[in-house]
Amino acid sequence: MNYIAEIKAFYDTLELNPLPSPAIALWHALMSIANKTGWQEEFTVAVSVLVLKSGLNAQAIKRARNRLEQDGYISWRSRGGNQAAIYQVHSLVVRSVVQNEGTICTTKCTENVPQTEPQSEPQPVPQSVPINKHKHKLNKTKKKGTNVPQESVDGFFEALWKLYPVKKGKGAVSDTQKRKLFGIGLEELARAVERYCAEMQGSDVRYWKHGSTFFNSGYVDYLDDEWAKSHQEAILPDAVEAQEEATVDYGWEDD
């Protein structure tokens, strides 16, 4: 499984089929454990471990577990006695969707999995996406987080907060800001966090932005479009200077 792609697919699914916050917390706990096992098809985990990882009590875990199974996110079975239950987390990225005609739709798979081979066939359909990606992304952001239940947005933010190393000021991020972040998406924001961490590597932690500062405004410079733009502008002056040095007339002729 691709961890980030699975989380993105999870929140895409929540837009149409919301889950209660305990079920969201348990899904993240199970995904974390599945990741640590190296994505084994089945794994065992005690309820006491899930209590620690999810922040839920035992009864809430059992209710959330049944809800996740009912909605097709997981499968589990009891082994009786004091033995830990066996769990299987179902991939949301590779799940095939059966259409009305009985054909298999693989759109969900291909839109979330990075392309590993170069495209060899020409694109038969003219490009219909607006050229101005930034404006298109802003419009999409405004629409995406509008009608999503707050508990789904909160669950999204919990997953996002775990990615950032300096966990201070969490309460200073408003619900409105969380919805704005939800509209951008976990995948791009995860890249923004990685870029900032790489930039601050080796710096004293006292000089890192608090989580609240980063997610309220600091993340903007590390989003895909802004990052590409700022780094292109940083490279251009060096390229121009190198070109000028290559063409300068030093007043002598070549032998």
N, C-alpha and C positions, 0 to 999 in steps of 0.2 A: 504493500500500500504506500501511497504518497501521503504523508501526514497532513501537509498543508492543503493538498487537493481534497482530502477527505473532509477536513474542517470546513472548507469553502462549500463543498457540496452539501454538508450538513446544514449550514445556514441558508443556503439556497432552498433547501427542502422546507426549512422552518417558515419561510415566507408564505408558503401555501398551506402547510400543515403544522401549526404551532404546537410546541410541547410545553408542559409546565416546567418551571425552573428546576425542580428536583431531578426530573428526567434528563434535562440538559446537563446538569452537574454530574450525574452518574455516567452519562455517555462520555463525557470528557475524561472521567476517572478510568473508565474501561479502555478508552483509546490510549491513554498514557501507559497503562499496563500492557496492552497489546503491542505497543511500540517497543517497550522494553524487552518483550519476549522475541523480538525480531519478526513480528507479524506471523506468529504461529497460528494455524487455523483454529486451534482450541487451546485454552489455558485455564488453569484453576486459580481462584483468588478467594480468600476468606472475606466474609462480610466486615470483619473488624478492619481489614485493610481498606476496603471501600469507604468505610466510615471516615478514616483518616484522610483519604484522598478527595472525597467529595464534600465533606463537611456536613453530611446528612446523618441522621440517626438510623438504627437498624430497620425500624419499621418503615421509614421514608424510603430507604434503599429498596426494600421489598416491593413497595408500591411503584416506585420509579422503574424498577427492573421489569415488572409486569407490563408497564406501559410501553417501554422500549421494545419488548418482545411483541406486544400486540401490534405495534406500528412497523415492525419488520426491521428494526435497527440491530437487534441482537437475537441470539438464541442462547438458552441456558438450560441446564438440567441439574437437579439435585442428586447427590450421591448418598444421602442418608447419613444418620449418625452425626458425628462432629466433623465430617469431611467437607472440605471446601467445594462449592459448586463449580461446574465446568461451564465456561462461557465461550461464545463465538461472536465476534463483532462483524457484521456484514458491511462490505464495502459499498458506499453510496456512489462511488465513481464508476465502478464496473457493473453496477446493477443494470440489467437490461430492462427496458420499458416495453411492455407488450401493447401495441396499438390496437385499435378497434378491429382492424382487418386481420389481426393475428400475426402481423409481421413484427420483426424485432427492430426496435429503434436504438441505435448506438450513439445518438447525439450526446447524451449525458456523459458517455465515456470519453469521447474524443474531445469535447470542449474543455475537459478538466485535466487531461493528460498531456504533458509536454510532448511536442513532436520530436522524435529522435532521429528521423531520417529526412533528408532533403526532399522537397516536393518535386517530383519529376514530370507531373502532368500540368499543362497550362490551365489557368483558372478560366472555366468556360463562361462564367457569369460576370458581367461588369461590376466593378466595385461600387457598392451602394452606401457604404459607411462614410459619414462626413469626414473630410480631410482634416478639419480642425479637431484633433483628438481631445484637446483640453476642454473645449466648449462642450463637446459631446459627453465627456466624462462627467462634467459638472451637472448637466441636465439629467444624466442617468442617476447620479448620486441623489439629487433632490427627489426623484421618484421612488428610488429603491427603499429608503427607510421610512417612508411616510406612513404606510398602513400596517407596519409590522408591530405585533404586540410588544409591550415594553419588556416583558419577561424574556422574550427572545433576544431583544437588544441587550439586555443585561447579561444574559448568558454569553452572547458574543463578546461583550466587553471583558468578561471574566477571562475568557480564553486569550484575548488580546493582551490583557494586563500581565498574564503569566509570561509572555514573551519578553517583557521589558525588565532589565536587571535592577534598576533603582526604583523600588516599589514604594514611593512616598507620594502622599497627596491624592490618593485614589478618590476620596470623597469630593474633591474639588472639580472633578469632571462631571458636568451636568448631563441630565438625560438628553437634552437637545444636542449636546456635543457627541454623546454616544451614538445617537441616530445618524449624525453626520459621518462618524467613523464607520458605522455599519454600512452606509451607502458606498463608501470607498471599497470596503471588502477586506477580509482578513489576509488574503494572499498578498495584496499590494502593501498593506500596512506592515506585514511581517518583513517584506523586503526593505521597507523604510527603517524599521528597527535594526535590521542587520547592517544597513549602510551607516547609520549613526554609531552603532557599536564599533564597527570597523574604523570609523573616523576617530573615535575616542580611545581606541586601543592604546594602552600604555599610560593614559592620563590618570591622575589621582581621581578616585571615585567622588571626591568632594566637588569636582568641577563638572560632573555629569549632570544633565538636566534631571529633575525629579520626574517621576512618571506623569504627574499632573501637568507639568509644563510641556512635556513632550507631546502628550495626547491632546492638549488644548490648542497648541499652536506650533510646537517645535517640529512636528512630523512633516509639515508642509514641504520644507526644502528637500526632503528625502523621498518624496513620492516620485514615481517613474518619470513623469514629464518634466518636473522641476529639476530632478537630478540630472537627467540627460541634457537639459538646457544649460544648467550651471557648469557642467563639466565640459560641454562643448565650447562655451565662452571662455573657460579657463585655458583650454588648449589653443584656441585661435591666436591670442597674442604671441605665444611662443612660436607658432608656425609662421606668423608674419615676420617676426624678428629673424628667424632662421632664413627666410627667403631674402630679406634685405641684406643679410650678411653674405649670402651666396652671390648677390648681384652687385655689391658695392665695388666702385672703381678705386683701386688703391694707387693709381698713377703710374703703374709700370706695365710693360707688355710681357706676354708669355714668351719663353725662349722657343 
